[in-house]
Amino acid sequence: MRFTGRVAIGPWGGRSKSARGHQAFLETDDGQRVRLRREGGNPMRDPALEALEGEAVVVEGELHGSLLIAQSIVRVRQ
């Protein structure tokens, strides 16, 4: 599947045991906010995703509930 939007970094999970203070998200053009992970990337903290914070991107990947596992991420020139 193909998704377009912006990469954001922020907290996830509230106060639960699985909470994270530093999670990558894709904020899609249609208003969805899904957790973002690169296939084969570190699920806890991924410097490659952090470097994309604020960037407009096109993501090819699979959506599993609220988790998007990206096979490719391409920056969109604006």
C-alpha positions as CSV (number, residue, x, y, z in Angstrom):
1,M,0.0,0.0,0.0
2,R,1.1,3.6,-0.6
3,F,0.7,6.4,2.0
4,T,1.7,10.0,1.8
5,G,2.2,12.4,4.7
6,R,4.7,13.8,7.2
7,V,7.0,12.1,9.7
8,A,6.5,13.1,13.3
9,I,8.3,12.0,16.5
10,G,6.6,11.9,19.8
11,P,5.4,9.9,22.8
12,W,3.2,6.9,22.5
13,G,1.4,4.6,24.9
14,G,0.5,7.0,27.8
15,R,1.6,5.4,31.1
16,S,1.4,1.8,30.1
17,K,4.3,-0.6,30.4
18,S,4.8,-0.5,26.7
19,A,4.9,3.4,26.6
20,R,7.6,5.1,24.6
21,G,8.7,8.6,24.8
22,H,10.2,8.6,21.3
23,Q,8.0,7.0,18.7
24,A,8.0,7.7,14.9
25,F,4.6,8.4,13.3
26,L,3.3,9.0,9.9
27,E,0.7,11.8,9.8
28,T,-1.1,11.0,6.6
29,D,-2.6,13.6,4.2
30,D,-6.1,12.3,5.1
31,G,-5.6,13.0,8.8
32,Q,-4.6,9.5,10.1
33,R,-1.7,9.1,12.6
34,V,-0.1,5.7,12.5
35,R,3.1,4.4,14.2
36,L,5.9,4.1,11.6
37,R,8.6,1.5,11.5
38,R,11.1,0.5,8.8
39,E,11.2,-3.1,7.9
40,G,14.3,-4.4,9.6
41,G,14.7,-1.2,11.5
42,N,15.1,-0.8,15.3
43,P,11.5,-0.9,16.7
44,M,12.5,1.1,19.8
45,R,14.4,4.0,18.3
46,D,15.4,4.4,14.6
47,P,17.9,7.1,13.7
48,A,16.9,6.9,10.0
49,L,13.3,7.7,10.8
50,E,14.3,10.4,13.3
51,A,16.3,12.1,10.5
52,L,13.0,12.4,8.5
53,E,11.1,14.3,11.3
54,G,8.9,17.0,9.7
55,E,9.6,15.8,6.1
56,A,6.9,15.1,3.6
57,V,7.2,11.5,2.4
58,V,5.7,8.7,0.4
59,V,5.8,5.3,2.2
60,E,5.3,1.9,0.6
61,G,4.4,-0.7,3.2
62,E,1.9,-2.8,5.0
63,L,-0.5,-1.5,7.6
64,H,-1.1,-3.8,10.6
65,G,-3.7,-2.1,12.8
66,S,-2.1,1.2,13.8
67,L,1.5,0.2,12.8
68,L,2.8,0.9,9.3
69,I,5.8,-1.2,8.4
70,A,7.6,0.5,5.6
71,Q,9.5,-1.3,2.9
72,S,10.4,2.1,1.3
73,I,10.3,5.7,2.3
74,V,10.9,8.5,-0.2
75,R,11.1,12.2,0.6
76,V,8.8,14.5,-1.4
77,R,10.5,17.6,-2.8
78,Q,8.3,20.7,-2.1
